[in-house]
Amino acid sequence: TGMLANRGHVQHHASVRCEPCDCLDKIGAFCRLLLDRVQDATPSVYAFDQILQDSITLQLVLIAETAAMLPPRVQTLFAVDWEKIVRWREAGVRKWDASVLRELAENDVRALIKALE
């Protein structure tokens, strides 16, 4: 019933979508992909599975880069700390601890997707 749910699929006769709508859809898709990957992960999996850590890091960076493209007028429509989300780009530069990645995945990404729905 939220922004992501209401848009649904573009009809074939529609030729143009607004960039903010595309960005929101991408952010939602990146969040869902990340949440799917961590669904059954235990703390020890987070700690020792480098592929999982890399996957989380990639999704966080993609979410952050896409969020940075949202115009301020669109950002104000959601109860989201967009500045914090955009800072997730640092995950691609610095090696974040597995506990930080777990916190972001299990709490912040879930909260973000809920705020967008």
N, C-alpha and C positions, 0 to 999 in steps of 0.2 A: 504493500500500500504506500510505499515511499517513492522517492524520486527514481531509484533504479527499477523498482518493480513496475511502476506506472508506465515507463517508456516502452517496454516490450520490444518487439522487433519492428524495424522500419519496413513499411509497406513497399512493394516493388515500384510503385509510382512515385515515391519520394526520392528525390535525387540529391538532396543536401541535408546534412545534419549539422548542428552547431558543434563547434570544437569543444566547448565545455561539456556537452552531452557525451561526446566521444571520450573525453578525459575521465568523466565520472564512470562510464561503463568500463573503461580500462582499469581504473582503480579497483572497482568492484571485482573484476575478473582476476586481477593480481591477488587481491585479498582472499578470494575463494580458493584459488590455486594454492596459496600458502597454507591456508587452513586445512585443505585436503591433505597436504603433505605432512602436516604435523598432527593429524587427527589421533593417531595411536602412539605418539612418541612419549616415552617416559623421560624423566630427568637424565637417566644414564644414556639414553639414545641421543638426546640433545648434546650431552657432553662428549660422546665418542664418535658420533656419525658425522664425519667431515662433509660428506655429500649433502646431508640434511642441512648442516650449518651453511654451506655454500648456497644451497637452494633458498633458504630463508633470506640470506644476505642479498641475493639477486632480486628476489621479490620485493624486499624492503626498498632497495634502490629504485626499482621500476615504479613502485608506488610513489616514492618521493619525487622522482623526476616528473612523473605525470602530474602530481599535485602541484608542483611548481609552475605548471602551465595554466592552472586555473586562474581566471581573472578574480580579483578581490570581490567583485559584485556577486560572483557565484559562491565564493568561499563563505561569505556572510550568511548564506542560506542554510548552513549546516552548523551544528554545535560541535565543531571539530577544531582542535588546535593545529591549524595548517602549518604554522611555523615549526612545530615539533615534528610533524610528518615530513616536511621538507628536509629537516636535519637528518632524517634516516639515510640520506645520500652518503653520509659519513661512513655508513656500514661498508660501503664499497672501497673505502680508502683505509680505514682502520680495521684491525681484527677485533671484532667484538666478542666478548666472553659468551660461552654457551648459555649461561644463566640470563644474560641480557637479551639474547636472541629469543630464548624461551618466554621471557616476560613480554617482549614486544609481540611475539606471535600469539600467545595465549590471551593476552589482555588488550593491548593497544590495537592490534589488527582486528580482533573481534569487535571492539568498541567502534572502530572506524566503519566497518561494514554495517553494523547496526545503525549507526548515525546516518548512513547513506540510504538505507532501505526505507 
